[in-house]
Amino acid sequence: MVVGVATFELHIPSARSLKDKRRVVKALIERLHHRYRLSIVESRYHDLHQRAEIGLAAVAVSAGELERLLEEVHNILDQVPEAYLTRWEPQILEEATSG
Protein backbone atom coordinates (compact mmCIF):
# COMPACT_ATOMS: atom_id res chain seq x y z
CA MET A 1 0.00 0.00 0.00
CA VAL A 2 1.25 3.47 -0.94
CA VAL A 3 0.07 6.84 0.38
CA GLY A 4 0.14 10.02 -1.65
CA VAL A 5 -0.54 13.58 -0.64
CA ALA A 6 -0.68 16.79 -2.59
CA THR A 7 -1.18 20.42 -1.78
CA PHE A 8 -2.12 22.95 -4.38
CA GLU A 9 -3.19 26.54 -4.66
CA LEU A 10 -5.87 28.04 -6.82
CA HIS A 11 -6.38 31.60 -7.96
CA ILE A 12 -10.06 32.37 -8.53
CA PRO A 13 -10.11 35.74 -10.33
CA SER A 14 -13.89 35.97 -10.70
CA ALA A 15 -14.55 35.58 -6.95
CA ARG A 16 -15.77 38.89 -5.57
CA SER A 17 -16.84 37.44 -2.23
CA LEU A 18 -16.18 34.45 0.02
CA LYS A 19 -19.48 33.04 -1.21
CA ASP A 20 -18.20 33.10 -4.81
CA LYS A 21 -14.95 31.44 -3.76
CA ARG A 22 -16.67 28.76 -1.67
CA ARG A 23 -18.97 27.87 -4.57
CA VAL A 24 -15.95 27.09 -6.78
CA VAL A 25 -13.89 25.38 -4.07
CA LYS A 26 -16.78 23.30 -2.73
CA ALA A 27 -17.77 22.10 -6.21
CA LEU A 28 -14.18 21.10 -6.99
CA ILE A 29 -13.66 19.32 -3.66
CA GLU A 30 -16.92 17.38 -4.06
CA ARG A 31 -16.09 16.46 -7.66
CA LEU A 32 -12.64 15.11 -6.77
CA HIS A 33 -13.85 13.33 -3.63
CA HIS A 34 -16.71 11.56 -5.40
CA ARG A 35 -14.69 10.67 -8.49
CA TYR A 36 -11.53 9.41 -6.74
CA ARG A 37 -12.61 8.86 -3.11
CA LEU A 38 -9.85 11.17 -1.88
CA SER A 39 -9.59 12.78 1.51
CA ILE A 40 -9.60 16.45 0.54
CA VAL A 41 -9.96 19.75 2.37
CA GLU A 42 -9.44 23.48 1.95
CA SER A 43 -6.45 24.01 4.23
CA ARG A 44 -5.47 27.72 4.04
CA TYR A 45 -6.58 31.18 2.96
CA HIS A 46 -10.15 30.74 4.22
CA ASP A 47 -10.68 34.50 4.44
CA LEU A 48 -9.25 35.49 1.04
CA HIS A 49 -11.68 35.87 -1.85
CA GLN A 50 -9.47 34.78 -4.72
CA ARG A 51 -6.98 32.35 -3.22
CA ALA A 52 -7.39 28.81 -1.87
CA GLU A 53 -5.01 26.11 -0.73
CA ILE A 54 -6.33 22.57 -0.86
CA GLY A 55 -4.75 19.41 0.50
CA LEU A 56 -5.56 15.86 -0.47
CA ALA A 57 -4.54 12.34 0.47
CA ALA A 58 -5.02 9.03 -1.31
CA VAL A 59 -4.08 5.39 -0.83
CA ALA A 60 -3.28 2.99 -3.67
CA VAL A 61 -1.91 -0.50 -4.15
CA SER A 62 1.19 0.66 -6.02
CA ALA A 63 3.22 3.81 -6.58
CA GLY A 64 2.41 3.66 -10.30
CA GLU A 65 -1.32 3.62 -9.63
CA LEU A 66 -0.95 6.54 -7.26
CA GLU A 67 1.13 8.52 -9.77
CA ARG A 68 -1.59 8.00 -12.40
CA LEU A 69 -4.28 9.13 -9.95
CA LEU A 70 -2.36 12.27 -8.99
CA GLU A 71 -1.75 13.04 -12.67
CA GLU A 72 -5.48 12.71 -13.39
CA VAL A 73 -6.26 15.07 -10.53
CA HIS A 74 -3.67 17.54 -11.85
CA ASN A 75 -5.24 17.39 -15.32
CA ILE A 76 -8.70 18.11 -13.87
CA LEU A 77 -7.32 21.08 -11.94
CA ASP A 78 -5.78 22.47 -15.13
CA GLN A 79 -9.22 22.39 -16.76
CA VAL A 80 -11.27 24.19 -14.08
CA PRO A 81 -12.62 27.22 -15.97
CA GLU A 82 -13.15 29.42 -12.88
CA ALA A 83 -9.72 28.89 -11.34
CA TYR A 84 -6.03 28.83 -12.19
CA LEU A 85 -3.72 26.28 -10.65
CA THR A 86 -0.82 28.32 -9.25
CA ARG A 87 0.99 25.65 -7.21
CA TRP A 88 0.99 21.84 -7.33
CA GLU A 89 3.08 19.82 -4.87
CA PRO A 90 2.44 16.07 -5.01
CA GLN A 91 4.30 13.63 -2.78
CA ILE A 92 4.32 9.86 -2.63
CA LEU A 93 5.03 8.71 0.88
CA GLU A 94 6.82 5.55 1.91
CA GLU A 95 5.38 2.24 0.91
CA ALA A 96 3.85 0.43 3.85
CA THR A 97 5.07 -3.13 4.30
CA SER A 98 3.64 -5.96 6.33
CA GLY A 99 5.88 -7.39 8.98
C-alpha positions in Angstrom: 0.0 0.0 0.0 1.2 3.5 -0.9 0.1 6.8 0.4 0.1 10.0 -1.7 -0.5 13.6 -0.6 -0.7 16.8 -2.6 -1.2 20.4 -1.8 -2.1 22.9 -4.4 -3.2 26.5 -4.7 -5.9 28.0 -6.8 -6.4 31.6 -8.0 -10.1 32.4 -8.5 -10.1 35.7 -10.3 -13.9 36.0 -10.7 -14.6 35.6 -7.0 -15.8 38.9 -5.6 -16.8 37.4 -2.2 -16.2 34.5 0.0 -19.5 33.0 -1.2 -18.2 33.1 -4.8 -15.0 31.4 -3.8 -16.7 28.8 -1.7 -19.0 27.9 -4.6 -16.0 27.1 -6.8 -13.9 25.4 -4.1 -16.8 23.3 -2.7 -17.8 22.1 -6.2 -14.2 21.1 -7.0 -13.7 19.3 -3.7 -16.9 17.4 -4.1 -16.1 16.5 -7.7 -12.6 15.1 -6.8 -13.9 13.3 -3.6 -16.7 11.6 -5.4 -14.7 10.7 -8.5 -11.5 9.4 -6.7 -12.6 8.9 -3.1 -9.9 11.2 -1.9 -9.6 12.8 1.5 -9.6 16.5 0.5 -10.0 19.8 2.4 -9.4 23.5 1.9 -6.4 24.0 4.2 -5.5 27.7 4.0 -6.6 31.2 3.0 -10.1 30.7 4.2 -10.7 34.5 4.4 -9.3 35.5 1.0 -11.7 35.9 -1.9 -9.5 34.8 -4.7 -7.0 32.3 -3.2 -7.4 28.8 -1.9 -5.0 26.1 -0.7 -6.3 22.6 -0.9 -4.7 19.4 0.5 -5.6 15.9 -0.5 -4.5 12.3 0.5 -5.0 9.0 -1.3 -4.1 5.4 -0.8 -3.3 3.0 -3.7 -1.9 -0.5 -4.2 1.2 0.7 -6.0 3.2 3.8 -6.6 2.4 3.7 -10.3 -1.3 3.6 -9.6 -1.0 6.5 -7.3 1.1 8.5 -9.8 -1.6 8.0 -12.4 -4.3 9.1 -10.0 -2.4 12.3 -9.0 -1.8 13.0 -12.7 -5.5 12.7 -13.4 -6.3 15.1 -10.5 -3.7 17.5 -11.8 -5.2 17.4 -15.3 -8.7 18.1 -13.9 -7.3 21.1 -11.9 -5.8 22.5 -15.1 -9.2 22.4 -16.8 -11.3 24.2 -14.1 -12.6 27.2 -16.0 -13.2 29.4 -12.9 -9.7 28.9 -11.3 -6.0 28.8 -12.2 -3.7 26.3 -10.7 -0.8 28.3 -9.2 1.0 25.7 -7.2 1.0 21.8 -7.3 3.1 19.8 -4.9 2.4 16.1 -5.0 4.3 13.6 -2.8 4.3 9.9 -2.6 5.0 8.7 0.9 6.8 5.5 1.9 5.4 2.2 0.9 3.8 0.4 3.8 5.1 -3.1 4.3 3.6 -6.0 6.3 5.9 -7.4 9.0 
